[in-house]
Amino acid sequence: MTINSNQRKQFLLNELKRIGYKPNENESLTDKSLYDLEMLVISVKGERGNSIETYNARMAIEEEAE
């Protein structure tokens, strides 16, 4: 199963809604890029003390090499 960018963007918007993020009146979340939404979710979760799991492909390759 593959996830396209529209599905990922919708997931991130739902995640922001779930964690209670309220954008200011001049901010439109639907106009943000996928990268900006990813960074916003990470920063909001970090501010609230939620654990953030990230996947770093380079780290995975280095672990496999060991």
CHARMM internal coordinates of N, CA and C (Angstrom, degrees):
IC EDIT
DIST 1 N 1 CA 1.4613
DIST 1 CA 1 C 1.5249
ANGL 1 N 1 CA 1 C 108.85
DIST 1 C 2 N 1.2908
ANGL 1 CA 1 C 2 N 116.68
DIHE 1 N 1 CA 1 C 2 N 132.32
DIST 2 N 2 CA 1.4518
ANGL 1 C 2 N 2 CA 120.70
DIHE 1 CA 1 C 2 N 2 CA 177.01
DIST 2 CA 2 C 1.5208
ANGL 2 N 2 CA 2 C 109.22
DIHE 1 C 2 N 2 CA 2 C -113.28
DIST 2 C 3 N 1.2962
ANGL 2 CA 2 C 3 N 115.06
DIHE 2 N 2 CA 2 C 3 N 151.30
DIST 3 N 3 CA 1.4646
ANGL 2 C 3 N 3 CA 121.29
DIHE 2 CA 2 C 3 N 3 CA 178.84
DIST 3 CA 3 C 1.5218
ANGL 3 N 3 CA 3 C 107.10
DIHE 2 C 3 N 3 CA 3 C -113.04
DIST 3 C 4 N 1.3236
ANGL 3 CA 3 C 4 N 116.03
DIHE 3 N 3 CA 3 C 4 N 122.89
DIST 4 N 4 CA 1.4545
ANGL 3 C 4 N 4 CA 117.67
DIHE 3 CA 3 C 4 N 4 CA 178.52
DIST 4 CA 4 C 1.5302
ANGL 4 N 4 CA 4 C 110.01
DIHE 3 C 4 N 4 CA 4 C -84.84
DIST 4 C 5 N 1.3103
ANGL 4 CA 4 C 5 N 116.34
DIHE 4 N 4 CA 4 C 5 N 171.94
DIST 5 N 5 CA 1.4651
ANGL 4 C 5 N 5 CA 120.17
DIHE 4 CA 4 C 5 N 5 CA -174.34
DIST 5 CA 5 C 1.5238
ANGL 5 N 5 CA 5 C 112.43
DIHE 4 C 5 N 5 CA 5 C -65.67
DIST 5 C 6 N 1.3307
ANGL 5 CA 5 C 6 N 117.64
DIHE 5 N 5 CA 5 C 6 N -32.22
DIST 6 N 6 CA 1.4719
ANGL 5 C 6 N 6 CA 119.38
DIHE 5 CA 5 C 6 N 6 CA 177.89
DIST 6 CA 6 C 1.5213
ANGL 6 N 6 CA 6 C 111.31
DIHE 5 C 6 N 6 CA 6 C -66.46
DIST 6 C 7 N 1.3407
ANGL 6 CA 6 C 7 N 116.52
DIHE 6 N 6 CA 6 C 7 N -39.78
DIST 7 N 7 CA 1.4648
ANGL 6 C 7 N 7 CA 120.03
DIHE 6 CA 6 C 7 N 7 CA 177.35
DIST 7 CA 7 C 1.5222
ANGL 7 N 7 CA 7 C 110.58
DIHE 6 C 7 N 7 CA 7 C -65.60
DIST 7 C 8 N 1.3057
ANGL 7 CA 7 C 8 N 116.76
DIHE 7 N 7 CA 7 C 8 N -41.32
DIST 8 N 8 CA 1.4715
ANGL 7 C 8 N 8 CA 121.03
DIHE 7 CA 7 C 8 N 8 CA 179.48
DIST 8 CA 8 C 1.5202
ANGL 8 N 8 CA 8 C 110.32
DIHE 7 C 8 N 8 CA 8 C -64.89
DIST 8 C 9 N 1.3203
ANGL 8 CA 8 C 9 N 116.77
DIHE 8 N 8 CA 8 C 9 N -41.94
DIST 9 N 9 CA 1.4606
ANGL 8 C 9 N 9 CA 121.31
DIHE 8 CA 8 C 9 N 9 CA 179.52
DIST 9 CA 9 C 1.5298
ANGL 9 N 9 CA 9 C 110.00
DIHE 8 C 9 N 9 CA 9 C -63.08
DIST 9 C 10 N 1.3306
ANGL 9 CA 9 C 10 N 117.40
DIHE 9 N 9 CA 9 C 10 N -42.41
DIST 10 N 10 CA 1.4617
ANGL 9 C 10 N 10 CA 121.00
DIHE 9 CA 9 C 10 N 10 CA 178.56
DIST 10 CA 10 C 1.5208
ANGL 10 N 10 CA 10 C 110.68
DIHE 9 C 10 N 10 CA 10 C -64.15
DIST 10 C 11 N 1.3386
ANGL 10 CA 10 C 11 N 116.97
DIHE 10 N 10 CA 10 C 11 N -40.42
DIST 11 N 11 CA 1.4566
ANGL 10 C 11 N 11 CA 120.75
DIHE 10 CA 10 C 11 N 11 CA 177.18
DIST 11 CA 11 C 1.5269
ANGL 11 N 11 CA 11 C 111.00
DIHE 10 C 11 N 11 CA 11 C -60.27
DIST 11 C 12 N 1.3292
ANGL 11 CA 11 C 12 N 116.80
DIHE 11 N 11 CA 11 C 12 N -44.43
DIST 12 N 12 CA 1.4625
ANGL 11 C 12 N 12 CA 120.83
DIHE 11 CA 11 C 12 N 12 CA -179.23
DIST 12 CA 12 C 1.5226
ANGL 12 N 12 CA 12 C 111.41
DIHE 11 C 12 N 12 CA 12 C -65.73
DIST 12 C 13 N 1.3312
ANGL 12 CA 12 C 13 N 117.34
DIHE 12 N 12 CA 12 C 13 N -39.69
DIST 13 N 13 CA 1.4648
ANGL 12 C 13 N 13 CA 120.36
DIHE 12 CA 12 C 13 N 13 CA 177.09
DIST 13 CA 13 C 1.5286
ANGL 13 N 13 CA 13 C 110.28
DIHE 12 C 13 N 13 CA 13 C -63.39
DIST 13 C 14 N 1.3244
ANGL 13 CA 13 C 14 N 116.73
DIHE 13 N 13 CA 13 C 14 N -41.41
DIST 14 N 14 CA 1.4614
ANGL 13 C 14 N 14 CA 120.42
DIHE 13 CA 13 C 14 N 14 CA 177.20
DIST 14 CA 14 C 1.5202
ANGL 14 N 14 CA 14 C 111.50
DIHE 13 C 14 N 14 CA 14 C -65.92
DIST 14 C 15 N 1.3105
ANGL 14 CA 14 C 15 N 116.66
DIHE 14 N 14 CA 14 C 15 N -36.93
DIST 15 N 15 CA 1.4677
ANGL 14 C 15 N 15 CA 121.18
DIHE 14 CA 14 C 15 N 15 CA 178.74
DIST 15 CA 15 C 1.5295
ANGL 15 N 15 CA 15 C 110.30
DIHE 14 C 15 N 15 CA 15 C -65.35
DIST 15 C 16 N 1.3169
ANGL 15 CA 15 C 16 N 117.34
DIHE 15 N 15 CA 15 C 16 N -41.54
DIST 16 N 16 CA 1.4671
ANGL 15 C 16 N 16 CA 120.24
DIHE 15 CA 15 C 16 N 16 CA 177.31
DIST 16 CA 16 C 1.5205
ANGL 16 N 16 CA 16 C 110.62
DIHE 15 C 16 N 16 CA 16 C -62.90
DIST 16 C 17 N 1.3200
ANGL 16 CA 16 C 17 N 116.05
DIHE 16 N 16 CA 16 C 17 N -40.26
DIST 17 N 17 CA 1.4584
ANGL 16 C 17 N 17 CA 120.15
DIHE 16 CA 16 C 17 N 17 CA 178.16
DIST 17 CA 17 C 1.5334
ANGL 17 N 17 CA 17 C 110.34
DIHE 16 C 17 N 17 CA 17 C -65.09
DIST 17 C 18 N 1.3461
ANGL 17 CA 17 C 18 N 116.02
DIHE 17 N 17 CA 17 C 18 N -41.32
DIST 18 N 18 CA 1.4610
ANGL 17 C 18 N 18 CA 121.48
DIHE 17 CA 17 C 18 N 18 CA -178.37
DIST 18 CA 18 C 1.5285
ANGL 18 N 18 CA 18 C 111.90
DIHE 17 C 18 N 18 CA 18 C -62.99
DIST 18 C 19 N 1.3257
ANGL 18 CA 18 C 19 N 116.31
DIHE 18 N 18 CA 18 C 19 N -39.59
DIST 19 N 19 CA 1.4664
ANGL 18 C 19 N 19 CA 118.68
DIHE 18 CA 18 C 19 N 19 CA -178.11
DIST 19 CA 19 C 1.5274
ANGL 19 N 19 CA 19 C 112.25
DIHE 18 C 19 N 19 CA 19 C -86.14
DIST 19 C 20 N 1.3253
ANGL 19 CA 19 C 20 N 116.63
DIHE 19 N 19 CA 19 C 20 N 0.74
DIST 20 N 20 CA 1.4589
ANGL 19 C 20 N 20 CA 120.63
DIHE 19 CA 19 C 20 N 20 CA 172.29
DIST 20 CA 20 C 1.5083
ANGL 20 N 20 CA 20 C 115.27
DIHE 19 C 20 N 20 CA 20 C 85.44
DIST 20 C 21 N 1.3118
ANGL 20 CA 20 C 21 N 118.08
DIHE 20 N 20 CA 20 C 21 N 24.30
DIST 21 N 21 CA 1.4654
ANGL 20 C 21 N 21 CA 120.86
DIHE 20 CA 20 C 21 N 21 CA 178.86
DIST 21 CA 21 C 1.5234
ANGL 21 N 21 CA 21 C 109.66
DIHE 20 C 21 N 21 CA 21 C -73.51
DIST 21 C 22 N 1.3116
ANGL 21 CA 21 C 22 N 115.88
DIHE 21 N 21 CA 21 C 22 N 129.17
DIST 22 N 22 CA 1.4658
ANGL 21 C 22 N 22 CA 121.73
DIHE 21 CA 21 C 22 N 22 CA 177.68
DIST 22 CA 22 C 1.5257
ANGL 22 N 22 CA 22 C 108.57
DIHE 21 C 22 N 22 CA 22 C -114.26
DIST 22 C 23 N 1.3282
ANGL 22 CA 22 C 23 N 117.74
DIHE 22 N 22 CA 22 C 23 N 111.43
DIST 23 N 23 CA 1.4698
ANGL 22 C 23 N 23 CA 119.10
DIHE 22 CA 22 C 23 N 23 CA 178.28
DIST 23 CA 23 C 1.5212
ANGL 23 N 23 CA 23 C 110.57
DIHE 22 C 23 N 23 CA 23 C -70.35
DIST 23 C 24 N 1.3334
ANGL 23 CA 23 C 24 N 116.38
DIHE 23 N 23 CA 23 C 24 N 152.12
DIST 24 N 24 CA 1.4627
ANGL 23 C 24 N 24 CA 118.18
DIHE 23 CA 23 C 24 N 24 CA 177.19
DIST 24 CA 24 C 1.5267
ANGL 24 N 24 CA 24 C 109.14
DIHE 23 C 24 N 24 CA 24 C -72.70
DIST 24 C 25 N 1.3117
ANGL 24 CA 24 C 25 N 116.56
DIHE 24 N 24 CA 24 C 25 N 169.86
DIST 25 N 25 CA 1.4686
ANGL 24 C 25 N 25 CA 120.26
DIHE 24 CA 24 C 25 N 25 CA -172.66
DIST 25 CA 25 C 1.5269
ANGL 25 N 25 CA 25 C 113.77
DIHE 24 C 25 N 25 CA 25 C -65.08
DIST 25 C 26 N 1.3258
ANGL 25 CA 25 C 26 N 118.21
DIHE 25 N 25 CA 25 C 26 N -21.98
DIST 26 N 26 CA 1.4660
ANGL 25 C 26 N 26 CA 121.42
DIHE 25 CA 25 C 26 N 26 CA -179.41
DIST 26 CA 26 C 1.5211
ANGL 26 N 26 CA 26 C 112.84
DIHE 25 C 26 N 26 CA 26 C -93.21
DIST 26 C 27 N 1.3270
ANGL 26 CA 26 C 27 N 117.17
DIHE 26 N 26 CA 26 C 27 N 0.07
DIST 27 N 27 CA 1.4605
ANGL 26 C 27 N 27 CA 121.44
DIHE 26 CA 26 C 27 N 27 CA -174.11
DIST 27 CA 27 C 1.5293
ANGL 27 N 27 CA 27 C 110.26
DIHE 26 C 27 N 27 CA 27 C -106.32
DIST 27 C 28 N 1.3175
ANGL 27 CA 27 C 28 N 116.57
DIHE 27 N 27 CA 27 C 28 N 127.63
DIST 28 N 28 CA 1.4525
ANGL 27 C 28 N 28 CA 121.66
DIHE 27 CA 27 C 28 N 28 CA 176.43
DIST 28 CA 28 C 1.5240
ANGL 28 N 28 CA 28 C 108.44
DIHE 27 C 28 N 28 CA 28 C -113.33
DIST 28 C 29 N 1.3179
ANGL 28 CA 28 C 29 N 116.35
DIHE 28 N 28 CA 28 C 29 N 111.67
DIST 29 N 29 CA 1.4572
ANGL 28 C 29 N 29 CA 119.73
DIHE 28 CA 28 C 29 N 29 CA -177.42
DIST 29 CA 29 C 1.5203
ANGL 29 N 29 CA 29 C 112.28
DIHE 28 C 29 N 29 CA 29 C -68.12
DIST 29 C 30 N 1.3173
ANGL 29 CA 29 C 30 N 117.86
DIHE 29 N 29 CA 29 C 30 N -31.88
DIST 30 N 30 CA 1.4650
ANGL 29 C 30 N 30 CA 120.14
DIHE 29 CA 29 C 30 N 30 CA -178.11
DIST 30 CA 30 C 1.5315
ANGL 30 N 30 CA 30 C 112.61
DIHE 29 C 30 N 30 CA 30 C -69.05
DIST 30 C 31 N 1.3390
ANGL 30 CA 30 C 31 N 116.89
DIHE 30 N 30 CA 30 C 31 N -20.29
DIST 31 N 31 CA 1.4660
ANGL 30 C 31 N 31 CA 120.50
DIHE 30 CA 30 C 31 N 31 CA 178.64
DIST 31 CA 31 C 1.5225
ANGL 31 N 31 CA 31 C 112.87
DIHE 30 C 31 N 31 CA 31 C -87.35
DIST 31 C 32 N 1.3211
ANGL 31 CA 31 C 32 N 117.54
DIHE 31 N 31 CA 31 C 32 N -9.72
DIST 32 N 32 CA 1.4636
ANGL 31 C 32 N 32 CA 121.21
DIHE 31 CA 31 C 32 N 32 CA -178.12
DIST 32 CA 32 C 1.5233
ANGL 32 N 32 CA 32 C 110.64
DIHE 31 C 32 N 32 CA 32 C -74.52
DIST 32 C 33 N 1.3184
ANGL 32 CA 32 C 33 N 115.32
DIHE 32 N 32 CA 32 C 33 N 151.87
DIST 33 N 33 CA 1.4627
ANGL 32 C 33 N 33 CA 120.08
DIHE 32 CA 32 C 33 N 33 CA 177.07
DIST 33 CA 33 C 1.5303
ANGL 33 N 33 CA 33 C 109.38
DIHE 32 C 33 N 33 CA 33 C -74.48
DIST 33 C 34 N 1.3061
ANGL 33 CA 33 C 34 N 115.39
DIHE 33 N 33 CA 33 C 34 N 164.95
DIST 34 N 34 CA 1.4509
ANGL 33 C 34 N 34 CA 120.97
DIHE 33 CA 33 C 34 N 34 CA 178.70
DIST 34 CA 34 C 1.5312
ANGL 34 N 34 CA 34 C 110.51
DIHE 33 C 34 N 34 CA 34 C -59.61
DIST 34 C 35 N 1.3192
ANGL 34 CA 34 C 35 N 116.38
DIHE 34 N 34 CA 34 C 35 N -41.92
DIST 35 N 35 CA 1.4708
ANGL 34 C 35 N 35 CA 120.79
DIHE 34 CA 34 C 35 N 35 CA 178.62
DIST 35 CA 35 C 1.5187
ANGL 35 N 35 CA 35 C 111.16
DIHE 34 C 35 N 35 CA 35 C -61.62
DIST 35 C 36 N 1.3399
ANGL 35 CA 35 C 36 N 117.27
DIHE 35 N 35 CA 35 C 36 N -44.93
DIST 36 N 36 CA 1.4615
ANGL 35 C 36 N 36 CA 120.70
DIHE 35 CA 35 C 36 N 36 CA -179.88
DIST 36 CA 36 C 1.5228
ANGL 36 N 36 CA 36 C 111.66
DIHE 35 C 36 N 36 CA 36 C -62.47
DIST 36 C 37 N 1.3385
ANGL 36 CA 36 C 37 N 116.73
DIHE 36 N 36 CA 36 C 37 N -38.98
DIST 37 N 37 CA 1.4638
ANGL 36 C 37 N 37 CA 119.98
DIHE 36 CA 36 C 37 N 37 CA 177.62
DIST 37 CA 37 C 1.5249
ANGL 37 N 37 CA 37 C 111.14
DIHE 36 C 37 N 37 CA 37 C -65.60
DIST 37 C 38 N 1.3382
ANGL 37 CA 37 C 38 N 116.51
DIHE 37 N 37 CA 37 C 38 N -42.19
DIST 38 N 38 CA 1.4710
ANGL 37 C 38 N 38 CA 120.46
DIHE 37 CA 37 C 38 N 38 CA 177.13
DIST 38 CA 38 C 1.5330
ANGL 38 N 38 CA 38 C 110.56
DIHE 37 C 38 N 38 CA 38 C -58.09
DIST 38 C 39 N 1.3272
ANGL 38 CA 38 C 39 N 116.50
DIHE 38 N 38 CA 38 C 39 N -47.46
DIST 39 N 39 CA 1.4619
ANGL 38 C 39 N 39 CA 120.79
DIHE 38 CA 38 C 39 N 39 CA -179.33
DIST 39 CA 39 C 1.5340
ANGL 39 N 39 CA 39 C 111.22
DIHE 38 C 39 N 39 CA 39 C -64.80
DIST 39 C 40 N 1.3086
ANGL 39 CA 39 C 40 N 117.00
DIHE 39 N 39 CA 39 C 40 N -37.07
DIST 40 N 40 CA 1.4589
ANGL 39 C 40 N 40 CA 121.27
DIHE 39 CA 39 C 40 N 40 CA 179.31
DIST 40 CA 40 C 1.5254
ANGL 40 N 40 CA 40 C 110.68
DIHE 39 C 40 N 40 CA 40 C -65.20
DIST 40 C 41 N 1.3260
ANGL 40 CA 40 C 41 N 117.13
DIHE 40 N 40 CA 40 C 41 N -45.05
DIST 41 N 41 CA 1.4675
ANGL 40 C 41 N 41 CA 120.71
DIHE 40 CA 40 C 41 N 41 CA 178.47
DIST 41 CA 41 C 1.5239
ANGL 41 N 41 CA 41 C 110.05
DIHE 40 C 41 N 41 CA 41 C -61.44
DIST 41 C 42 N 1.3292
ANGL 41 CA 41 C 42 N 117.01
DIHE 41 N 41 CA 41 C 42 N -44.74
DIST 42 N 42 CA 1.4663
ANGL 41 C 42 N 42 CA 120.62
DIHE 41 CA 41 C 42 N 42 CA -179.49
DIST 42 CA 42 C 1.5229
ANGL 42 N 42 CA 42 C 110.74
DIHE 41 C 42 N 42 CA 42 C -62.73
DIST 42 C 43 N 1.3316
ANGL 42 CA 42 C 43 N 117.40
DIHE 42 N 42 CA 42 C 43 N -44.51
DIST 43 N 43 CA 1.4648
ANGL 42 C 43 N 43 CA 119.48
DIHE 42 CA 42 C 43 N 43 CA -177.22
DIST 43 CA 43 C 1.5287
ANGL 43 N 43 CA 43 C 111.68
DIHE 42 C 43 N 43 CA 43 C -69.67
DIST 43 C 44 N 1.3241
ANGL 43 CA 43 C 44 N 117.96
DIHE 43 N 43 CA 43 C 44 N -38.68
DIST 44 N 44 CA 1.4697
ANGL 43 C 44 N 44 CA 120.28
DIHE 43 CA 43 C 44 N 44 CA 179.47
DIST 44 CA 44 C 1.5226
ANGL 44 N 44 CA 44 C 110.03
DIHE 43 C 44 N 44 CA 44 C -66.84
DIST 44 C 45 N 1.3276
ANGL 44 CA 44 C 45 N 116.89
DIHE 44 N 44 CA 44 C 45 N -43.44
DIST 45 N 45 CA 1.4647
ANGL 44 C 45 N 45 CA 119.57
DIHE 44 CA 44 C 45 N 45 CA 178.30
DIST 45 CA 45 C 1.5301
ANGL 45 N 45 CA 45 C 110.34
DIHE 44 C 45 N 45 CA 45 C -64.32
DIST 45 C 46 N 1.3239
ANGL 45 CA 45 C 46 N 117.02
DIHE 45 N 45 CA 45 C 46 N -38.63
DIST 46 N 46 CA 1.4598
ANGL 45 C 46 N 46 CA 120.70
DIHE 45 CA 45 C 46 N 46 CA 178.76
DIST 46 CA 46 C 1.5131
ANGL 46 N 46 CA 46 C 111.82
DIHE 45 C 46 N 46 CA 46 C -64.45
DIST 46 C 47 N 1.3290
ANGL 46 CA 46 C 47 N 117.58
DIHE 46 N 46 CA 46 C 47 N -40.87
DIST 47 N 47 CA 1.4639
ANGL 46 C 47 N 47 CA 121.54
DIHE 46 CA 46 C 47 N 47 CA 178.76
DIST 47 CA 47 C 1.5198
ANGL 47 N 47 CA 47 C 111.60
DIHE 46 C 47 N 47 CA 47 C -64.35
DIST 47 C 48 N 1.3018
ANGL 47 CA 47 C 48 N 116.10
DIHE 47 N 47 CA 47 C 48 N -32.69
DIST 48 N 48 CA 1.4659
ANGL 47 C 48 N 48 CA 120.75
DIHE 47 CA 47 C 48 N 48 CA -176.78
DIST 48 CA 48 C 1.5144
ANGL 48 N 48 CA 48 C 112.51
DIHE 47 C 48 N 48 CA 48 C -91.02
DIST 48 C 49 N 1.3060
ANGL 48 CA 48 C 49 N 117.51
DIHE 48 N 48 CA 48 C 49 N -0.84
DIST 49 N 49 CA 1.4557
ANGL 48 C 49 N 49 CA 121.06
DIHE 48 CA 48 C 49 N 49 CA 175.59
DIST 49 CA 49 C 1.5196
ANGL 49 N 49 CA 49 C 113.98
DIHE 48 C 49 N 49 CA 49 C 82.63
DIST 49 C 50 N 1.3210
ANGL 49 CA 49 C 50 N 118.28
DIHE 49 N 49 CA 49 C 50 N 11.27
DIST 50 N 50 CA 1.4604
ANGL 49 C 50 N 50 CA 120.18
DIHE 49 CA 49 C 50 N 50 CA 177.04
DIST 50 CA 50 C 1.5175
ANGL 50 N 50 CA 50 C 109.23
DIHE 49 C 50 N 50 CA 50 C -74.26
DIST 50 C 51 N 1.3213
ANGL 50 CA 50 C 51 N 115.68
DIHE 50 N 50 CA 50 C 51 N 149.43
DIST 51 N 51 CA 1.4576
ANGL 50 C 51 N 51 CA 117.95
DIHE 50 CA 50 C 51 N 51 CA 176.88
DIST 51 CA 51 C 1.5173
ANGL 51 N 51 CA 51 C 108.34
DIHE 50 C 51 N 51 CA 51 C -74.42
DIST 51 C 52 N 1.2992
ANGL 51 CA 51 C 52 N 114.98
DIHE 51 N 51 CA 51 C 52 N 141.45
DIST 52 N 52 CA 1.4606
ANGL 51 C 52 N 52 CA 121.35
DIHE 51 CA 51 C 52 N 52 CA -177.87
DIST 52 CA 52 C 1.5155
ANGL 52 N 52 CA 52 C 107.41
DIHE 51 C 52 N 52 CA 52 C -119.77
DIST 52 C 53 N 1.3172
ANGL 52 CA 52 C 53 N 115.86
DIHE 52 N 52 CA 52 C 53 N 120.74
DIST 53 N 53 CA 1.4509
ANGL 52 C 53 N 53 CA 120.17
DIHE 52 CA 52 C 53 N 53 CA 176.65
DIST 53 CA 53 C 1.5166
ANGL 53 N 53 CA 53 C 108.18
DIHE 52 C 53 N 53 CA 53 C -101.79
DIST 53 C 54 N 1.3029
ANGL 53 CA 53 C 54 N 115.42
DIHE 53 N 53 CA 53 C 54 N 125.32
DIST 54 N 54 CA 1.4586
ANGL 53 C 54 N 54 CA 119.94
DIHE 53 CA 53 C 54 N 54 CA 177.55
DIST 54 CA 54 C 1.5149
ANGL 54 N 54 CA 54 C 108.07
DIHE 53 C 54 N 54 CA 54 C -122.42
DIST 54 C 55 N 1.2836
ANGL 54 CA 54 C 55 N 115.44
DIHE 54 N 54 CA 54 C 55 N 155.17
DIST 55 N 55 CA 1.4539
ANGL 54 C 55 N 55 CA 121.25
DIHE 54 CA 54 C 55 N 55 CA 178.31
DIST 55 CA 55 C 1.5125
ANGL 55 N 55 CA 55 C 108.10
DIHE 54 C 55 N 55 CA 55 C -115.39
DIST 55 C 56 N 1.3045
ANGL 55 CA 55 C 56 N 115.08
DIHE 55 N 55 CA 55 C 56 N 122.92
DIST 56 N 56 CA 1.4521
ANGL 55 C 56 N 56 CA 120.68
DIHE 55 CA 55 C 56 N 56 CA 179.76
DIST 56 CA 56 C 1.5243
ANGL 56 N 56 CA 56 C 107.68
DIHE 55 C 56 N 56 CA 56 C -115.10
DIST 56 C 57 N 1.3166
ANGL 56 CA 56 C 57 N 117.08
DIHE 56 N 56 CA 56 C 57 N 109.36
DIST 57 N 57 CA 1.4569
ANGL 56 C 57 N 57 CA 121.38
DIHE 56 CA 56 C 57 N 57 CA -175.79
DIST 57 CA 57 C 1.5290
ANGL 57 N 57 CA 57 C 111.59
DIHE 56 C 57 N 57 CA 57 C -61.24
DIST 57 C 58 N 1.3190
ANGL 57 CA 57 C 58 N 117.29
DIHE 57 N 57 CA 57 C 58 N -36.22
DIST 58 N 58 CA 1.4652
ANGL 57 C 58 N 58 CA 120.05
DIHE 57 CA 57 C 58 N 58 CA -179.94
DIST 58 CA 58 C 1.5304
ANGL 58 N 58 CA 58 C 110.19
DIHE 57 C 58 N 58 CA 58 C -63.50
DIST 58 C 59 N 1.3349
ANGL 58 CA 58 C 59 N 117.35
DIHE 58 N 58 CA 58 C 59 N -41.23
DIST 59 N 59 CA 1.4655
ANGL 58 C 59 N 59 CA 120.59
DIHE 58 CA 58 C 59 N 59 CA 178.64
DIST 59 CA 59 C 1.5268
ANGL 59 N 59 CA 59 C 110.59
DIHE 58 C 59 N 59 CA 59 C -64.23
DIST 59 C 60 N 1.3256
ANGL 59 CA 59 C 60 N 117.19
DIHE 59 N 59 CA 59 C 60 N -39.75
DIST 60 N 60 CA 1.4577
ANGL 59 C 60 N 60 CA 120.86
DIHE 59 CA 59 C 60 N 60 CA 179.59
DIST 60 CA 60 C 1.5207
ANGL 60 N 60 CA 60 C 111.06
DIHE 59 C 60 N 60 CA 60 C -63.51
DIST 60 C 61 N 1.3205
ANGL 60 CA 60 C 61 N 117.57
DIHE 60 N 60 CA 60 C 61 N -40.19
DIST 61 N 61 CA 1.4636
ANGL 60 C 61 N 61 CA 121.51
DIHE 60 CA 60 C 61 N 61 CA 179.23
DIST 61 CA 61 C 1.5292
ANGL 61 N 61 CA 61 C 109.95
DIHE 60 C 61 N 61 CA 61 C -66.56
DIST 61 C 62 N 1.3325
ANGL 61 CA 61 C 62 N 117.29
DIHE 61 N 61 CA 61 C 62 N -40.88
DIST 62 N 62 CA 1.4577
ANGL 61 C 62 N 62 CA 120.61
DIHE 61 CA 61 C 62 N 62 CA 179.28
DIST 62 CA 62 C 1.5296
ANGL 62 N 62 CA 62 C 111.20
DIHE 61 C 62 N 62 CA 62 C -65.49
DIST 62 C 63 N 1.3510
ANGL 62 CA 62 C 63 N 116.75
DIHE 62 N 62 CA 62 C 63 N -37.90
DIST 63 N 63 CA 1.4570
ANGL 62 C 63 N 63 CA 120.20
DIHE 62 CA 62 C 63 N 63 CA 179.24
DIST 63 CA 63 C 1.5191
ANGL 63 N 63 CA 63 C 110.62
DIHE 62 C 63 N 63 CA 63 C -66.15
DIST 63 C 64 N 1.3290
ANGL 63 CA 63 C 64 N 117.43
DIHE 63 N 63 CA 63 C 64 N -39.49
DIST 64 N 64 CA 1.4521
ANGL 63 C 64 N 64 CA 121.04
DIHE 63 CA 63 C 64 N 64 CA 178.89
DIST 64 CA 64 C 1.5128
ANGL 64 N 64 CA 64 C 112.13
DIHE 63 C 64 N 64 CA 64 C -66.53
DIST 64 C 65 N 1.3221
ANGL 64 CA 64 C 65 N 116.67
DIHE 64 N 64 CA 64 C 65 N -30.73
DIST 65 N 65 CA 1.4675
ANGL 64 C 65 N 65 CA 121.07
DIHE 64 CA 64 C 65 N 65 CA -178.44
DIST 65 CA 65 C 1.5125
ANGL 65 N 65 CA 65 C 112.17
DIHE 64 C 65 N 65 CA 65 C -72.54
DIST 65 C 66 N 1.3287
ANGL 65 CA 65 C 66 N 117.05
DIHE 65 N 65 CA 65 C 66 N -23.63
DIST 66 N 66 CA 1.4742
ANGL 65 C 66 N 66 CA 120.18
DIHE 65 CA 65 C 66 N 66 CA -176.94
DIST 66 CA 66 C 1.4750
ANGL 66 N 66 CA 66 C 113.40
DIHE 65 C 66 N 66 CA 66 C -74.60
END
COOR INIT
IC SEED 1 N 1 CA 1 C
IC BUILD
